[in-house]
Amino acid sequence: MLASAGATAGLAQESIPAGDWPTINRDLATTRYSPLTEITRANVGQLRQAWTYNLRAFNTAVPLVVNGRMYITAQNRVVALDAATGAEIWVHEAPASEQAAGGMGGGGYSGRGLGYWPGQAGMGPRIYVMRSNLMVALDAATGQLVESFGEGGMVNVGVPFGGVPTIHGNVAVIGAASLENPRGAPGNPRAFDVITGAKLWEFDTTPDHGQLGGDTWGVDGARDRGGTNMWGFAATVDASTDTVYLPIAGPAHNYYGGDRPGSNLFGNSVVAVDLRTGAYKWHFQTVHHDLWDIDMSNSGPLIPVNGPNGPQRAIANIGKSSLFFLLDSTTGEPVHPVEEMPVPRGDVPGEYYHPTQPIPQVTPPLSRVSLTYDDIVTAEDTNEAHAAACRAMWDRAGGYLNFGIYTPFHYRAEGAPVRSTIQLPGGTGGVNWGGPAADPTTGIVYVNAQDTSLVGWVERVQGDRPYSFDATSAPPYDRASVDGKGPFFSFSAPLGGEYDANGRPVGVSAPCYRPPWSRLTAVNANTGEILWAVPLGIYESQPEGKQLLGNSGSAGPTVTAGGLVFVGATNDRRFRAFDSATGAQLWEAVLNGNANANPMTYRGSDGKQYVAINASGVITVYSL
């Protein structure tokens, strides 16, 4: 672990005013739970659009609201709005010389949001936002650069980060947007002093021999290893113990690991470290030797639960695998039983296959993890044209090998007969960056979980160029399929069954296995029991009665004390509210575009409760 000492002492964590939303997940525990109760099950059907604000940029950012003022990023701008009316208060724009893509700070401000620091004696509140490899500090009152921070209000953090600074006390924690190169830039999380910009610590996610985890990479597998980064939008913090829980993604390359034999700590792990020093406390690895691009999309909410061993505080971690891990916040030990279970092996030359994977024994996977021919969609599920196109795809791919959860992609030698593998969930999960929301008063966790797939095989790379957009160097082996090189192809077909002259789908495509293809699910973390699960998202091209098939993306839900779960996340331009106790849908609004962002709720300066969502670059706000 790389840990440099001396974090500046910070203020004690203050309770959050009920009407504020000061982090992208509202609180440091990342619950996305609001105590507001003006909007309830009884009156949510009366919600109407209050105002909109066009960001003039597409992103997945979640607005922050503090003291009636909303803050949001918009490409090269950061804006502050009156949260009750949408009127602009100030606009900060990056200098024109710094707006071009590439270079230090190029490419605009983070499309995922920003961080808020409440200030201290003699210093007013600040906004902290990433712009590639720069952390930028703005005065929350004026939008002007805080010149005393770093050099003229900016700090060069080295490896860029596209997420949000997680701020507690005077410490800001960030991840790293390193590429998926087998040898590449380190993905280490880092921390900085919010007053001076001084670097406080860096946690080494690929330890050397002699350090904890150093023997899990083979002889030389950890050296300059790419990936193994914290790309998740934010970390979870236990403010009472100054512990930060870092979500560490899988090592590169995504689909070949013969050059990194072993379980590869700290890849695919929740790692608990001291917020102020970066000192290691514990870790829990959810995937050993990742060959599926499962990553670690979020740490999960920190909530009190009453589990088998009595009351305790726990992290509810659900990621792209869709497996539900509930981890004791002090030790990292699972609250509900998790067993190392044997998993299928592959046949890629030189590959290492870990013999077991940790599998929760109480809560079943929240997404589809296996498939047989009998699971192919039927005409009764969608229509005959779609079902026929799916059967034809199965045949063209030579069938799909699947032996259950953690089936690895099998090898195909050049010129060998076509034989494909299917991975479930696919590369986007499962549960992606939106992550779960949780009600800390009940221990109920709410999740948008998708049934996605990836198909194909592993082959020896032809040429020296990588098959994937997120790498600049090629491994010896990589993913391909009957549809081409690369890891992006799925078992899906156009609902109308038509392809153009180039073999591209015409119209909307949908998965080729039986629906629903995504669900909003409630899990009782106290027991591990699934309380309810309902399809999330429709296909409007389908006839009435066959539209509710599940059609969602990577965003997640928000829960309120009014008994409501709000969620966008769907590819049908809808924003919905569900009864948090039963899963019954209570309200729906049609948006200008898909809401591929997490919703939030707050109290405006007029005393009213508002609900807001970023829908294709337009902040859309509702009230009673």
C-alpha positions, 0 to 999 in steps of 0.5 A: 500500500502506498500511504503518505501520512498527514491528513489535515484535521477536518470538521466533524460530520454534521447531520444533513438538513432533511431538505438538502442533497449534498452528495450524488448519493445524498449522504456519505453512506450512499443510501440515496434515502431522503427523509422528506415526506411531503410527497407520499404514496397517497399523493404522488399521482398529483406530481406535475412538472415544475421547471426544466433546465437544459444543460446543453450537454448530455451527461449522467450527472446528479444535481446537488442541492444545499440551502435551496441552491442546485449545482450541476456540471454541463460539459465546460460549465458548472452552474448554480440554480435556484432549486425552486425555479431553475433560474441561474444564479451563476455560471462558471465556464472553463477558459476557451483555451482549456476546453479542447479535448486532450491535454490537462483538463481537456474534455470538459467537467465530469459528466457524473457530478461534483462534490460539496464542501461545507466550509469552516471558520473563515472559509465559505462552502466550495464545489469540487469537480474533476476535469480530466486530471485536474481537481478544480475548486469553486466558491459555492457562492460565486462560482469563482475559482478558489485561488488558494487551492493548489495552483490558481484553484486547480490540482493536477492529480496525475491519472485522470478521474471521471467521477466525483470527489468524495468529501468528508472533513477536509479530505477529498477521495478520488479514483482513477480512470485508467485504461484497460491495458495489460500494462498501463497507468495505475488505478490507485485511489488517492486523497487530497486536502480540500484546503491546500490541494496537497496529496494525502495518500494513495492506495496501491491496488496491485501490491508487490511481493511481500505485501498483503496480496502480493502473492496473488499475481504470479511472478510478475503479474502485478507490475505496471498492471492496468485496470484494477481501478476505482472508476465507480462514481464515488466511495462510501464513507462511515463518518463515525469511524473515518473509514472509506470503502473503495470499490476496486474494479477488475484488472486488465485485460478484461478477458485474458489473464494468463499473465496474472495467474492467481486471485489478483488482490485487490481487484474486484474488491471492496477495500476499507481504508482509513480516510485520513491516512489510507491505511488498510483496514480490511477487504472483501474480494467478490470475484477471483481472477476476473475474466468477465469484466465484472469490475466493481461498479459501486461499494454499496450503501452502509446501513444498520441491519439486524442480521443472524448475529444481531444488530450491526452496520453493514455494506450492501454490495451489489455489482455487475454480477448481480450477487448480493453481498452484505458485509460487516462494516468493521470486519468485512465478514459476510453477514449472510453466508457466502461459500467458495463454490466450484465454477466452470473452467475454460480452455484458453491456452495459458489461461489461469482459471480460479477453481472457486468463486464466492457465492451468497447462499441466502439471496439468489442472483438478482439477474439471469446467470445461466441459459439453455436452448429452452430459455430462448424467447418465444412468439408468446413472449414477444412475436414470431419474427423476433423469436425466429431471428433469435433461433437463427442467431443461435444456429449461426453462432454454433449454439451457446455454451453455458454451464451456469454462473461464471462460465468463462469464454471458451477458445476458438482456434483460427479456422475451427468450427464456430462455437460460442459461449454466452456470459450472463449477466453481460458487461454492463451487468447486473447492477452497474454504476447507478448502484442500489438505494437503501432505507436505513430505517428498515434495512430494505435495499432497492436495486435496478438489475438487468439481464444482459449478455455477452457472446462469442469466444476468445481467440488469438489476437490478429495483428497488434491492435486491441479489439476494445475501445478502452485499451490502447495495447493488445493482449495475446488473446481477446474476445470475438464473435460471429458478428466481429472482433471485440467484446460488445456483442450480445444474444439479441435480435430486432423485435421486427426480425429484420436486418439491412443489407449489411446485416445490421438490425433494423429498428429496436433490438431486444434480448433473445431469452425469455423476459422480463429483461430487467427488474426493480427489486427490493431485498430485505438486508436483515434476512436476505429475502427478496421482498418483491421484484417487478419488471422495469421498462417497456417496449412501445413497439410491442402491442398492448399486453406485451410491452412490460418486458423490462427495458432499463440501463445502468442508473439506479433508484432513490427511496424516500420516507414517503414510502416511494422509490423513484427511478428513471434508468429505462430506455423508454423515456419514462420516470416512475414512482413505486410503492416501496413496500409492495412494488406497485407502480404509482406514478409515471411521467413521459420525458424528453429523453431517456433518464440515464441518471439517478434521481434525487429529491430536495426541499426548495427555498419555498418549502416545497418538496421537489423530485428531479432527474437528468433526462438526456441532458435536461434537468426535469423537476416535479412537485405537487 
